[in-house]
Amino acid sequence: MKIAIIATNPNLYSHRRLKAEGEAHGHEVTIINPLYCYMNVTTSCPKVHYRGGEELPQFDAVIPRIGASITYYGTAVLRHLETMGMYAINGSIAIARSRDKFRAMQLLARKDIPMPKTSFAQSPGDTEDLIRMVGGAPLVIKLMEGTQGKGVVLADSHQSAVSIINAFKGMKADILVQEFIEESRGTDIRCFVVGDKVVAAMKRQAKEGDFRANVHQGGKASKVKLTPQERAISIAAAKTMGLKVAGVDLIRSNHGPLVLEINSSPGLEGIEKTTHINIAGKIIQYIEKHAKPLSSNDRFQG
């Protein structure tokens, strides 16, 4: 098959592994930078051109690895490829849905998937009620566009919560205010979902003095054994977003596992090295099972 990886940085571990595994399975794998793509929209022959004027060929499958900072344009490119009949392991709608953190939580709540109490508001005048809605301080404040643990602040006291929330609002920043689960301080679990299975999981521990367990912020990872409930919740969360490949972040609370976040482009390095599981290979195998190679008649003729 001809497989495209949609990614801006071909040198990242995740992208190199996916390309290597695809080629090891006998496929032709190309990394396409979405920022180098430009598109035309017509009723009969939509096309995507690449920097320099080259027309992109039809691919049998697409693996989107779209960074959060280019979600809008990256999903537009992916949507155009989908319009041209290409199979995407994660669709453009599912990615956009998961990137909108509050929308994602609304969808999870609709499906009764457990998560910390969360509030969202715009006016500084709502600050006090916003804090009460999640049970008071301590609480976590998250920038809506933050990734990899960035833009996440723990407010230990009521006064610090008021100051931080009002400071973010003064910058016109969209924020989530979330209940802080004390018993999980500094730890979370990354569950890696492919299809309808959790194929790997790791526990992440924050560095001393930090409450964010994200490995990119200096946390340490170790193997973890999931409960059947944790597996079921992770799979349900990914399914709710419409994602076939997802990193679902959980915390263990006194009243059971809670979903923190769902990542549509989860990194492979930390979890592959921690668990020694070939996750890239499992993603390629899923594509082999679900993507149908296009015949010469099916391929778009420009």
C-alpha positions as CSV (number, residue, x, y, z in Angstrom):
1,M,0.0,0.0,0.0
2,K,0.9,3.7,-0.4
3,I,0.8,5.3,3.1
4,A,1.2,9.0,3.9
5,I,2.2,10.3,7.3
6,I,0.9,13.9,7.7
7,A,3.5,15.5,9.9
8,T,5.6,18.7,10.0
9,N,8.8,17.1,11.5
10,P,10.0,13.9,9.8
11,N,12.7,13.4,12.4
12,L,10.5,12.9,15.5
13,Y,10.8,9.4,17.0
14,S,7.1,8.7,16.4
15,H,7.2,9.5,12.7
16,R,10.5,7.7,12.1
17,R,9.1,4.6,13.8
18,L,5.8,4.6,11.8
19,K,7.7,5.0,8.6
20,A,10.1,2.2,9.4
21,E,7.4,-0.2,10.5
22,G,5.3,0.6,7.4
23,E,8.3,-0.1,5.2
24,A,9.2,-3.2,7.1
25,H,5.7,-4.5,6.3
26,G,6.4,-3.9,2.6
27,H,4.5,-0.6,2.2
28,E,5.6,2.7,0.5
29,V,5.5,5.3,3.2
30,T,5.9,9.1,2.6
31,I,6.0,11.8,5.2
32,I,4.0,14.9,4.0
33,N,4.3,18.3,5.7
34,P,0.7,19.7,5.7
35,L,2.0,23.3,5.7
36,Y,3.6,22.6,2.3
37,C,0.2,21.6,0.9
38,Y,-2.2,23.8,-1.0
39,M,-5.5,22.7,-2.4
40,N,-8.2,23.4,-5.0
41,V,-11.8,22.7,-4.4
42,T,-13.9,21.6,-7.4
43,T,-16.9,19.3,-7.9
44,S,-15.2,16.8,-10.1
45,C,-11.4,16.6,-9.4
46,P,-10.2,18.0,-6.1
47,K,-6.4,18.1,-5.9
48,V,-3.7,18.7,-3.3
49,H,-0.5,20.2,-4.6
50,Y,2.8,20.2,-2.7
51,R,5.5,22.8,-2.4
52,G,7.0,23.3,-5.9
53,G,3.8,22.5,-7.7
54,E,3.9,18.7,-7.5
55,E,0.5,17.1,-7.3
56,L,0.1,14.6,-4.5
57,P,-0.7,11.1,-5.6
58,Q,-3.6,9.1,-4.2
59,F,-2.6,7.2,-1.0
60,D,-4.3,4.1,0.2
61,A,-4.1,5.3,3.8
62,V,-3.2,8.4,5.8
63,I,-1.7,8.6,9.3
64,P,-2.4,12.1,10.6
65,R,0.2,13.4,13.1
66,I,-1.1,17.0,13.2
67,G,0.4,19.3,15.8
68,A,-1.9,21.2,18.1
69,S,-0.6,24.6,16.8
70,I,-1.7,23.8,13.2
71,T,-4.9,22.0,14.0
72,Y,-7.1,24.2,11.7
73,Y,-4.9,24.0,8.6
74,G,-3.8,20.4,9.2
75,T,-7.3,19.1,9.5
76,A,-8.3,21.1,6.4
77,V,-5.6,19.3,4.4
78,L,-6.7,16.0,5.9
79,R,-10.3,16.7,5.1
80,H,-9.4,17.3,1.5
81,L,-7.5,14.0,1.3
82,E,-10.6,12.3,2.7
83,T,-12.7,14.1,0.1
84,M,-10.5,12.4,-2.5
85,G,-11.4,9.0,-1.1
86,M,-8.3,8.3,1.0
87,Y,-8.6,6.3,4.3
88,A,-7.5,8.2,7.4
89,I,-6.9,6.1,10.5
90,N,-8.0,9.2,12.5
91,G,-10.5,11.4,10.6
92,S,-10.5,15.2,10.5
93,I,-13.7,15.5,12.4
94,A,-12.5,13.2,15.2
95,I,-9.2,15.2,15.5
96,A,-10.9,18.5,15.6
97,R,-13.4,17.2,18.2
98,S,-10.6,15.9,20.5
99,R,-8.6,19.2,20.2
100,D,-11.4,21.3,21.6
101,K,-10.9,20.3,25.2
102,F,-14.3,21.6,26.5
103,R,-16.2,20.1,23.6
104,A,-14.4,16.8,24.2
105,M,-15.5,16.8,27.9
106,Q,-19.1,17.7,26.9
107,L,-19.1,14.6,24.7
108,L,-17.6,12.4,27.4
109,A,-20.2,13.6,29.9
110,R,-23.0,12.8,27.5
111,K,-21.7,9.2,27.4
112,D,-21.3,9.1,31.2
113,I,-17.6,8.7,31.1
114,P,-16.1,9.8,34.4
115,M,-13.9,12.8,34.6
116,P,-13.0,15.5,37.1
117,K,-15.5,18.4,37.7
118,T,-14.7,21.0,35.0
119,S,-15.9,24.5,34.4
120,F,-15.4,27.0,31.6
121,A,-16.2,30.7,31.5
122,Q,-15.2,34.0,29.8
123,S,-16.1,36.9,32.1
124,P,-13.8,37.8,35.0
125,G,-17.0,38.5,37.0
126,D,-17.7,34.7,37.0
127,T,-14.5,33.8,38.8
128,E,-15.9,33.1,42.2
129,D,-18.7,31.0,40.9
130,L,-16.4,29.2,38.6
131,I,-14.2,28.1,41.5
132,R,-17.3,27.0,43.5
133,M,-18.5,24.9,40.6
134,V,-15.5,22.6,40.9
135,G,-15.5,22.4,44.7
136,G,-13.0,25.1,45.5
137,A,-9.3,25.2,45.8
138,P,-7.0,23.5,45.3
139,L,-7.9,23.3,41.6
140,V,-6.2,23.0,38.2
141,I,-6.3,25.8,35.6
142,K,-5.6,24.8,32.0
143,L,-5.1,26.9,28.9
144,M,-7.4,25.5,26.2
145,E,-4.5,25.5,23.6
146,G,-1.9,24.0,25.9
147,T,-0.2,20.7,25.1
148,Q,2.3,18.3,26.8
149,G,1.7,19.7,30.2
150,K,2.3,23.3,29.1
151,G,-0.3,26.0,30.2
152,V,-1.4,23.9,33.2
153,V,-1.3,25.5,36.6
154,L,-2.2,24.2,40.1
155,A,-3.7,26.8,42.4
156,D,-3.3,25.6,46.0
157,S,-5.4,28.4,47.6
158,H,-8.6,30.3,46.9
159,Q,-6.7,33.6,46.5
160,S,-4.1,32.1,44.1
161,A,-7.0,30.6,42.1
162,V,-8.7,34.0,41.8
163,S,-5.5,35.7,40.8
164,I,-4.5,33.1,38.2
165,I,-7.9,32.9,36.6
166,N,-8.3,36.7,36.4
167,A,-4.8,37.0,35.0
168,F,-5.5,34.5,32.2
169,K,-8.8,36.1,31.5
170,G,-7.1,39.5,31.3
171,M,-5.0,38.1,28.5
172,K,-8.3,37.0,26.7
173,A,-7.1,33.3,27.1
174,D,-9.7,30.5,27.0
175,I,-9.3,28.4,30.1
176,L,-10.7,25.3,31.8
177,V,-10.9,25.2,35.6
178,Q,-10.9,21.7,36.9
179,E,-11.2,19.8,40.2
180,F,-7.9,18.8,41.6
181,I,-7.7,15.1,42.7
182,E,-5.3,15.2,45.6
183,E,-4.8,11.4,45.9
184,S,-3.5,11.3,42.3
185,R,-1.1,14.3,42.8
186,G,1.8,13.9,40.4
187,T,0.7,10.7,38.7
188,D,-1.4,9.7,35.8
189,I,-1.7,6.8,33.4
190,R,-1.4,7.0,29.6
191,C,-3.4,4.3,27.9
192,F,-2.6,3.8,24.2
193,V,-5.7,2.8,22.2
194,V,-5.6,1.2,18.7
195,G,-8.9,0.3,17.3
196,D,-11.0,-1.2,20.1
197,K,-8.1,-2.3,22.3
198,V,-5.7,-0.8,24.8
199,V,-2.4,-2.0,23.3
200,A,-0.1,-0.5,26.0
201,A,-0.2,1.6,29.1
202,M,2.3,3.4,31.3
203,K,2.2,5.2,34.6
204,R,3.8,8.7,34.6
205,Q,5.2,10.2,37.8
206,A,6.0,14.0,38.0
207,K,9.4,15.2,38.9
208,E,9.7,16.3,42.5
209,G,7.9,19.6,43.2
210,D,5.7,19.3,40.1
211,F,2.1,18.0,39.9
212,R,2.2,17.4,36.1
213,A,3.1,13.9,35.2
214,N,3.8,14.5,31.5
215,V,7.1,13.0,30.5
216,H,7.8,16.2,28.4
217,Q,7.9,18.1,31.6
218,G,10.5,15.9,33.2
219,G,8.2,13.1,34.6
220,K,9.3,9.5,34.8
221,A,7.4,6.5,33.2
222,S,7.0,3.0,34.3
223,K,4.9,-0.1,33.4
224,V,1.4,-0.3,34.9
225,K,-1.3,-3.0,35.1
226,L,-4.7,-1.7,34.2
227,T,-7.9,-2.7,35.7
228,P,-10.7,-3.9,33.4
229,Q,-12.6,-0.7,34.3
230,E,-9.6,1.4,33.2
231,R,-9.4,-0.4,29.9
232,A,-13.1,-0.1,29.3
233,I,-13.1,3.6,30.0
234,S,-10.1,4.3,27.8
235,I,-11.7,2.5,24.9
236,A,-15.0,4.2,25.4
237,A,-13.3,7.6,25.6
238,A,-11.5,7.1,22.3
239,K,-14.6,5.8,20.6
240,T,-16.6,8.8,21.8
241,M,-14.2,11.1,20.0
242,G,-14.3,8.8,16.9
243,L,-10.5,8.1,17.2
244,K,-9.0,4.8,16.1
245,V,-5.6,5.8,17.6
246,A,-5.6,7.7,20.8
247,G,-3.6,8.4,24.0
248,V,-6.1,8.5,26.8
249,D,-4.9,10.0,30.1
250,L,-6.4,8.7,33.3
251,I,-6.0,9.4,37.0
252,R,-6.9,7.1,39.8
253,S,-9.2,8.7,42.3
254,N,-10.9,7.4,45.5
255,H,-14.1,7.0,43.5
256,G,-12.5,5.2,40.4
257,P,-10.6,6.2,37.3
258,L,-11.2,9.6,35.7
259,V,-10.4,10.7,32.2
260,L,-8.2,13.8,32.0
261,E,-7.6,14.2,28.3
262,I,-7.6,12.4,24.9
263,N,-4.7,12.9,22.5
264,S,-5.3,12.3,18.8
265,S,-1.5,12.2,18.0
266,P,0.0,10.4,21.0
267,G,3.8,10.1,21.1
268,L,5.3,6.7,20.8
269,E,8.8,7.2,22.3
270,G,8.0,7.1,26.0
271,I,5.5,4.3,25.9
272,E,7.4,2.1,23.5
273,K,10.6,2.4,25.5
274,T,8.8,1.9,28.8
275,T,6.6,-1.1,27.8
276,H,8.8,-2.6,25.0
277,I,5.7,-3.0,22.9
278,N,5.9,-2.4,19.2
279,I,3.0,0.1,19.0
280,A,4.0,1.5,15.6
281,G,3.7,-2.0,14.2
282,K,0.2,-2.4,15.7
283,I,-0.9,0.8,14.0
284,I,0.4,-0.4,10.7
285,Q,-1.4,-3.8,11.2
286,Y,-4.7,-1.9,12.0
287,I,-4.3,0.0,8.7
288,E,-3.6,-3.3,6.8
289,K,-6.8,-4.7,8.2
290,H,-9.1,-1.7,7.6
291,A,-7.8,0.2,4.6
292,K,-8.6,-1.1,1.2
293,P,-5.8,-0.6,-1.3
294,L,-7.2,1.5,-4.2
295,S,-7.2,-0.1,-7.6
296,S,-6.0,1.8,-10.6
297,N,-9.6,2.6,-11.5
298,D,-10.3,3.9,-8.0
299,R,-7.2,6.2,-7.9
300,F,-8.0,9.8,-8.8
301,Q,-6.9,10.7,-12.3
302,G,-5.8,14.3,-12.4
